[in-house]
Amino acid sequence: MVHYQTRLDTTFAALSDVTRRGVLEQLGGSEASITDLAQRFHMTLTGMKKHVSILEQAGLVITEKVGRVRTCKLGLRRLEEEAAWIEQHRQLWSARFDALDEIVENLNRKEKANARSKRK
């Protein structure tokens, strides 16, 4: 359970930043060097290295250094566990909202019935 939570925490932390999500979108199209990514996102090389490192720790990105160039590509890790967690919580909240809708509908019916009985 702890490993599962740690993995979710690492993944969601990596995905919580707009730049890192943008990097993943970019890498979905093609591999890119850290230099190319830094230029595309208008940031320093050091800043981009930190973002890529976080994505790499989460298993979302793989880097390979050839000579002086470090190339990034999407990692092999899928997000099935994360998707399952999200789906579980989506179902929970959906059930809660359905129950709330039912309560509101009952209250509305009672209110209309009370309004009709007062008019008579």
Kinemage of the C-alpha trace (Angstrom):
@kinemage 1
@onewidth
@group {chain A} dominant
@subgroup {mainchain}
@vectorlist {calphas} color= white
{ca met a 1} P 0.000 0.000 0.000
{ca val a 2} L 2.785 2.458 0.867
{ca his a 3} L 4.569 1.775 -2.433
{ca tyr a 4} L 1.291 2.348 -4.269
{ca gln a 5} L 0.731 5.676 -2.489
{ca thr a 6} L 4.324 6.776 -3.071
{ca arg a 7} L 3.995 6.022 -6.770
{ca leu a 8} L 0.719 7.969 -7.012
{ca asp a 9} L 2.266 10.892 -5.108
{ca thr a 10} L 5.299 10.923 -7.407
{ca thr a 11} L 3.192 10.760 -10.566
{ca phe a 12} L 0.663 13.383 -9.526
{ca ala a 13} L 3.442 15.687 -8.295
{ca ala a 14} L 5.145 15.345 -11.675
{ca leu a 15} L 1.885 16.062 -13.503
{ca ser a 16} L 0.962 18.996 -11.268
{ca asp a 17} L 3.174 21.436 -13.156
{ca val a 18} L 2.036 22.970 -16.438
{ca thr a 19} L 5.567 22.927 -17.885
{ca arg a 20} L 6.012 19.220 -17.167
{ca arg a 21} L 2.639 18.437 -18.728
{ca gly a 22} L 3.726 20.470 -21.749
{ca val a 23} L 6.988 18.528 -21.956
{ca leu a 24} L 5.028 15.258 -21.974
{ca glu a 25} L 2.786 16.564 -24.753
{ca gln a 26} L 5.836 17.655 -26.725
{ca leu a 27} L 7.545 14.293 -26.276
{ca gly a 28} L 4.348 12.540 -27.356
{ca gly a 29} L 5.070 13.849 -30.836
{ca ser a 30} L 8.808 13.243 -30.994
{ca glu a 31} L 11.984 12.971 -28.971
{ca ala a 32} L 13.732 16.210 -28.037
{ca ser a 33} L 16.942 17.314 -26.394
{ca ile a 34} L 16.830 19.140 -23.089
{ca thr a 35} L 18.223 22.177 -24.912
{ca asp a 36} L 15.367 22.081 -27.443
{ca leu a 37} L 12.813 21.743 -24.640
{ca ala a 38} L 14.371 24.629 -22.695
{ca gln a 39} L 14.176 26.854 -25.770
{ca arg a 40} L 10.611 25.827 -26.567
{ca phe a 41} L 9.457 26.594 -23.019
{ca his a 42} L 11.569 29.763 -22.717
{ca met a 43} L 13.522 28.643 -19.673
{ca thr a 44} L 17.082 28.005 -18.614
{ca leu a 45} L 18.800 24.722 -19.275
{ca thr a 46} L 19.110 24.166 -15.513
{ca gly a 47} L 15.380 24.753 -15.011
{ca met a 48} L 14.462 22.302 -17.761
{ca lys a 49} L 16.878 19.699 -16.378
{ca lys a 50} L 15.024 19.882 -13.048
{ca his a 51} L 11.653 19.391 -14.741
{ca val a 52} L 12.949 16.469 -16.793
{ca ser a 53} L 14.506 14.922 -13.676
{ca ile a 54} L 11.133 14.976 -11.890
{ca leu a 55} L 9.441 13.372 -14.911
{ca glu a 56} L 12.219 10.797 -15.074
{ca gln a 57} L 11.842 9.911 -11.377
{ca ala a 58} L 8.140 9.306 -12.003
{ca gly a 59} L 9.011 7.008 -14.917
{ca leu a 60} L 7.232 9.251 -17.405
{ca val a 61} L 10.371 10.235 -19.318
{ca ile a 62} L 13.569 8.436 -20.273
{ca thr a 63} L 16.760 10.323 -21.096
{ca glu a 64} L 19.791 9.143 -22.988
{ca lys a 65} L 23.072 10.989 -23.273
{ca val a 66} L 24.954 10.718 -26.532
{ca gly a 67} L 28.088 12.847 -26.513
{ca arg a 68} L 27.091 16.208 -25.074
{ca val a 69} L 23.399 15.935 -25.966
{ca arg a 70} L 20.827 14.489 -23.562
{ca thr a 71} L 17.761 13.328 -25.491
{ca cys a 72} L 14.373 12.840 -23.845
{ca lys a 73} L 11.549 10.546 -24.873
{ca leu a 74} L 8.383 9.266 -23.245
{ca gly a 75} L 8.927 6.527 -20.689
{ca leu a 76} L 7.492 3.052 -21.040
{ca arg a 77} L 5.416 3.388 -17.896
{ca arg a 78} L 1.692 3.529 -18.392
{ca leu a 79} L -0.645 5.359 -16.053
{ca glu a 80} L -3.034 2.451 -15.388
{ca glu a 81} L -2.769 2.617 -11.585
{ca glu a 82} L -3.328 6.362 -11.633
{ca ala a 83} L -6.281 6.003 -14.017
{ca ala a 84} L -7.791 3.306 -11.761
{ca trp a 85} L -7.412 5.585 -8.719
{ca ile a 86} L -9.064 8.463 -10.561
{ca glu a 87} L -11.904 6.206 -11.771
{ca gln a 88} L -12.515 4.880 -8.253
{ca his a 89} L -12.830 8.405 -6.917
{ca arg a 90} L -14.893 9.544 -9.892
{ca gln a 91} L -17.404 6.779 -9.144
{ca leu a 92} L -17.475 7.714 -5.459
{ca trp a 93} L -18.156 11.384 -6.198
{ca ser a 94} L -20.638 10.539 -8.919
{ca ala a 95} L -22.633 8.439 -6.436
{ca arg a 96} L -22.507 11.255 -3.888
{ca phe a 97} L -23.699 13.827 -6.418
{ca asp a 98} L -26.489 11.482 -7.546
{ca ala a 99} L -27.620 11.167 -3.913
{ca leu a 100} L -27.479 14.938 -3.519
{ca asp a 101} L -29.557 15.387 -6.697
{ca glu a 102} L -32.152 13.039 -5.239
{ca ile a 103} L -32.324 15.041 -1.997
{ca val a 104} L -32.720 18.314 -3.916
{ca glu a 105} L -35.475 16.815 -6.095
{ca asn a 106} L -37.344 15.600 -2.990
{ca leu a 107} L -37.041 19.017 -1.365
{ca asn a 108} L -38.312 20.700 -4.547
{ca arg a 109} L -41.311 18.338 -4.672
{ca lys a 110} L -42.141 19.016 -1.014
{ca glu a 111} L -41.793 22.758 -1.583
{ca lys a 112} L -44.169 22.646 -4.570
{ca ala a 113} L -46.648 20.501 -2.626
{ca asn a 114} L -46.554 22.933 0.308
{ca ala a 115} L -47.067 25.889 -2.045
{ca arg a 116} L -50.116 24.172 -3.637
{ca ser a 117} L -51.654 23.303 -0.278
{ca lys a 118} L -51.255 26.909 0.950
{ca arg a 119} L -53.084 28.248 -2.130
{ca lys a 120} L -56.143 26.086 -1.476
